[in-house]
Amino acid sequence: MALVIVRVALKLATEWLARHERDGLNEWKLSSFCKVAVWGVFDRVEGNVLVLRLRFQKRGGSLMTAALWVRERKHNGIVELVVYKGHVEQVEGED
């Protein structure tokens, strides 16, 4: 099994993630999710770009989904995942 390192791009962490922290997202949750999701279900957009979908409940109770664009780099048994883009929206049919 390979070692997985997850990094969140600085711009994503300071702007996008900071906006959604009140919704219950943080760097620890994103990195934990990415480590698990890379071994499970994901969409491969390009050769090294993955799209991961995270569902979570907002602190107010609304069900939300986040799409995360991740660059994958493999080197000597180490997998580096760099989350560089994200989009959050409320799940359809939920109030």
N, C-alpha and C positions, 0 to 999 in steps of 0.2 A: 504494500500500500504506500502511496506517495504522500509526502508532506505537503500540506496545503497552506499557503500564505495568502491572506486576503488584505487588500489595501483599498481604501476609499480615496478617490481623487480629491485633492485639496479644494477645488472649486465646488465639487458636489457636497463635500462635508460642510463648507462654510456657508453655502447659499441654500441649496435644496434641502439637505438634511436638517439644517437649522430651522427652516420653515416648518418641517414636519415633525419635529421633536414633540411638540404639544399633542400630536396625534398618536404618539406612542412609538415612533421609530427612533432609533439611535444607532451609532456605529457598531456597538456590540451586537445588537439584533441582526443588523445587515450582514456583518461578517460571519456570525454563527449560521445564519440561513444559507449564505453562499457556500460555506464549507460542506454543509449537508446536501444542498441542492446539486452541486457539481457531480455527485455520484448518482443522482436520481434523474428526474425529468427536467429537461430544459430544451429550448429551441436554439439551434445553431444557425445564426444569421449568415456569417461568413466563416472562413476557415478557423479564425481564432476569436470570434465574437459570439458570446452566448447571451440569450435573453432569459432571465429567471423571473418567475412570477411569485410574489409573496402576498399572501392574504393575511390580514390582521384586523383586529377590532380597535377602532378609535376609542379614545377615553370616553367620549360621549355615548358610545354604544353602537355607532354605525360600522358596518362591515366595509373594509377598504381593500383595494388591491394595488400593489406596487409592481411595476415592471422595471427591472434592473438590467442595464446593458453592461456586460462584463467582458473585459479582454482576458484571454487565457494565454499564459506563457508556460511552457514546460521546459525544464532544464535539469538534467541529471537526477530524475526522480522527484523533483520539487515542482509543484504546480503553483504558480502565482496568479491570483485573480485580482484584477483591478476594476473596481466598480467606477465607471466614468459617467454614467447617465442614469437618471431615474424619472419615473412618472407615477404619480399617485392619483387614483380616482375612486369614487364611491362605487360599490358593487351595484349593478342594476337591480331595481326592485326593492332596495333597502332604503329605509328612511333614516 
